[in-house]
Amino acid sequence: MSWLRGSAQVLAASSIAVLMIGVPAVAGSPFSALVGTWSGKGTARLEGGKSEKLACKGYYSGSGGTELKLNIICANASTKVELRSVLKYAGGKVTGTWEERNYNQAGTITGSADDQKMKLNIGGGGLKGQLSVSIGGETQSVSLSTEGSVLKGVSINFARNG
């Protein structure tokens, strides 16, 4: 069960990073074109070399300029993660908070963003991690590595719905 709690934290944080940078910045903000619905698939890497497939959906609202509100749901056969977050963007920097609803976890996000990549640090509940995100038009990819969890990393590819 402890790896599920760690999975929830890591999936939540990685989903935030992935979905925040779907398209190049508009008027200086990477949030501008993100309002809407996204979906994707990925893989969670666990201790001992085990991996699990993931399916995710993201729902975004807000000004699209300096603030983004999101609800992300990721699930597989053994777990479900529901993340809610409010993110802020100013001068190339991203800050925010996240809350995972099913496992009652919370934390902070800090980092930088431009129209090609995003680098974030995540923390909370004994979890530390680094995210590297690449932007490709209507798609996004993320690579996450973590410390303090049985879950060692997550890779997710997202695409805009409709």
MIVO-716805 format. One record per residue (C-alpha): residue number from 1; chain; x, y, z. Coordinates in nm, 4 decimals, decimal comma. Example, Ala and Ser with C-alpha at 12.3 -4.5 7.8 and 13.67 -1.06 7.14 Angstrom:
2
    n  chain        c1        c2        c3
    1      A    1,2300   -0,4500    0,7800
    2      A    1,3670   -0,1060    0,7140
// end
This chain:
162
    n  chain        c1        c2        c3
    1      A    0,0000    0,0000    0,0000
    2      A    0,2917    0,2394    0,0655
    3      A    0,3960    0,2361   -0,3005
    4      A    0,0389    0,3360   -0,3917
    5      A    0,0642    0,6431   -0,1679
    6      A    0,3988    0,7306   -0,3297
    7      A    0,2491    0,6641   -0,6712
    8      A   -0,0324    0,9073   -0,5990
    9      A    0,2128    1,1823   -0,5091
   10      A    0,4370    1,1265   -0,8090
   11      A    0,1550    1,0849   -1,0600
   12      A   -0,0101    1,3976   -0,9331
   13      A    0,3041    1,6032   -0,9637
   14      A    0,4009    1,4622   -1,3008
   15      A    0,0541    1,5258   -1,4378
   16      A    0,0781    1,8887   -1,3358
   17      A    0,4072    1,9359   -1,5136
   18      A    0,2986    1,7592   -1,8289
   19      A   -0,0261    1,9429   -1,8679
   20      A    0,1069    2,2868   -1,7887
   21      A    0,3149    2,3152   -2,1050
   22      A    0,1197    2,1705   -2,3930
   23      A    0,1893    2,4430   -2,6469
   24      A    0,4268    2,7356   -2,6846
   25      A    0,3658    3,0374   -2,4649
   26      A    0,1129    3,2961   -2,5762
   27      A    0,1579    3,6504   -2,4468
   28      A    0,4380    3,5265   -2,2204
   29      A    0,2393    3,2529   -2,0423
   30      A    0,2623    2,8754   -2,0984
   31      A   -0,0940    2,8502   -1,9555
   32      A   -0,2669    3,0411   -2,2374
   33      A   -0,3536    2,7479   -2,4630
   34      A   -0,4130    2,4823   -2,1965
   35      A   -0,7749    2,5432   -2,0999
   36      A   -0,9698    2,2354   -2,2123
   37      A   -0,9392    1,8568   -2,1911
   38      A   -0,6292    1,6360   -2,2351
   39      A   -0,5699    1,2595   -2,2282
   40      A   -0,2697    1,0308   -2,2329
   41      A   -0,0940    0,7088   -2,1466
   42      A    0,2228    0,6357   -1,9595
   43      A    0,4323    0,4022   -1,7514
   44      A    0,5194    0,4046   -1,3819
   45      A    0,8621    0,2580   -1,2933
   46      A    0,8862    0,0887   -0,9524
   47      A    1,1637   -0,0502   -0,7331
   48      A    1,2952   -0,3817   -0,8550
   49      A    1,2303   -0,3051   -1,2219
   50      A    0,8524   -0,3557   -1,2178
   51      A    0,6409   -0,1198   -1,4307
   52      A    0,2691   -0,0413   -1,4632
   53      A    0,0702    0,1205   -1,7437
   54      A   -0,1354    0,4363   -1,6706
   55      A   -0,4279    0,6151   -1,8351
   56      A   -0,4828    0,9865   -1,7536
   57      A   -0,7275    1,2689   -1,8244
   58      A   -0,6849    1,6363   -1,7435
   59      A   -0,9497    1,9103   -1,7178
   60      A   -0,8272    2,2742   -1,7126
   61      A   -0,9876    2,6078   -1,6390
   62      A   -0,8802    2,9560   -1,5371
   63      A   -0,7579    3,2737   -1,6976
   64      A   -0,5040    3,0867   -1,9088
   65      A   -0,2634    3,3737   -1,8470
   66      A   -0,1193    3,3860   -1,4975
   67      A   -0,3348    3,1194   -1,3293
   68      A   -0,4390    2,7664   -1,4184
   69      A   -0,6787    2,5443   -1,2234
   70      A   -0,6730    2,1758   -1,3014
   71      A   -0,8244    1,8425   -1,2130
   72      A   -0,6276    1,5363   -1,3252
   73      A   -0,7351    1,1748   -1,2909
   74      A   -0,4883    0,8888   -1,3552
   75      A   -0,5772    0,5235   -1,3078
   76      A   -0,4755    0,1665   -1,3726
   77      A   -0,5958   -0,1694   -1,2405
   78      A   -0,4506   -0,1138   -0,8935
   79      A   -0,4914    0,2574   -0,8150
   80      A   -0,6693    0,5851   -0,8909
   81      A   -0,5205    0,9297   -0,8386
   82      A   -0,7272    1,2503   -0,8379
   83      A   -0,5265    1,5707   -0,8326
   84      A   -0,6488    1,9262   -0,7940
   85      A   -0,4121    2,2172   -0,8259
   86      A   -0,3853    2,5925   -0,8676
   87      A   -0,0733    2,7089   -1,0528
   88      A    0,0667    3,0571   -1,1073
   89      A    0,3026    3,1840   -1,3773
   90      A    0,5095    3,5055   -1,3678
   91      A    0,8292    3,6025   -1,5448
   92      A    0,9274    3,2521   -1,6535
   93      A    0,8627    3,1009   -1,3084
   94      A    0,5905    2,8534   -1,2086
   95      A    0,4682    2,8103   -0,8508
   96      A    0,1719    2,6340   -0,7037
   97      A    0,0170    2,3816   -0,4739
   98      A   -0,1277    2,0366   -0,5336
   99      A   -0,3664    1,8123   -0,3442
  100      A   -0,4304    1,4439   -0,4097
  101      A   -0,7893    1,3680   -0,3085
  102      A   -0,7888    0,9863   -0,2691
  103      A   -0,4680    0,9579   -0,0642
  104      A   -0,5018    1,2894    0,1244
  105      A   -0,1585    1,4201    0,0189
  106      A   -0,0482    1,7763   -0,0577
  107      A    0,2631    1,9689   -0,1564
  108      A    0,4246    2,2487   -0,3533
  109      A    0,5610    2,2966   -0,7045
  110      A    0,8334    2,5405   -0,8137
  111      A    1,0300    2,5778   -1,1331
  112      A    1,0762    2,7502   -1,4664
  113      A    0,9042    2,7332   -1,8055
  114      A    0,9534    2,8541   -2,1591
  115      A    0,7984    2,7593   -2,4948
  116      A    1,0180    2,4466   -2,5376
  117      A    1,0616    2,2906   -2,1941
  118      A    0,9695    2,2997   -1,8310
  119      A    1,1818    2,2105   -1,5297
  120      A    1,0027    2,1636   -1,1976
  121      A    1,0800    2,0584   -0,8440
  122      A    0,8020    1,8908   -0,6467
  123      A    0,7727    1,8239   -0,2749
  124      A    0,5368    1,7222    0,0016
  125      A    0,4631    1,4243    0,2228
  126      A    0,8251    1,3034    0,2263
  127      A    0,8474    1,3007   -0,1543
  128      A    1,1055    1,4930   -0,3585
  129      A    1,1312    1,4859   -0,7348
  130      A    1,2460    1,6516   -1,0552
  131      A    1,0501    1,6804   -1,3767
  132      A    1,1744    1,7389   -1,7288
  133      A    0,9053    1,8185   -1,9848
  134      A    0,9336    1,8538   -2,3625
  135      A    0,6751    2,0386   -2,5706
  136      A    0,5649    1,9251   -2,9173
  137      A    0,2705    2,1206   -3,0567
  138      A   -0,0529    1,9459   -2,9541
  139      A    0,1378    1,6822   -2,7538
  140      A    0,3518    1,6760   -2,4424
  141      A    0,5963    1,4309   -2,2871
  142      A    0,7310    1,4178   -1,9341
  143      A    1,0049    1,2291   -1,7548
  144      A    0,9967    1,2234   -1,3748
  145      A    1,2494    1,0886   -1,1257
  146      A    1,1771    1,0692   -0,7522
  147      A    1,3315    1,0131   -0,4099
  148      A    1,1482    0,8935   -0,0995
  149      A    0,9127    0,6548   -0,2763
  150      A    0,8957    0,2984   -0,4076
  151      A    0,7888    0,4651   -0,7319
  152      A    1,1150    0,5611   -0,9045
  153      A    0,9774    0,7433   -1,2070
  154      A    0,6939    0,8127   -1,4464
  155      A    0,6833    0,8756   -1,8211
  156      A    0,3616    1,0093   -1,9751
  157      A    0,2613    1,1233   -2,3263
  158      A   -0,0420    1,3535   -2,3532
  159      A   -0,2493    1,4841   -2,6436
  160      A   -0,5207    1,7473   -2,6595
  161      A   -0,8764    1,6072   -2,6916
  162      A   -1,0940    1,7200   -2,9801
// end
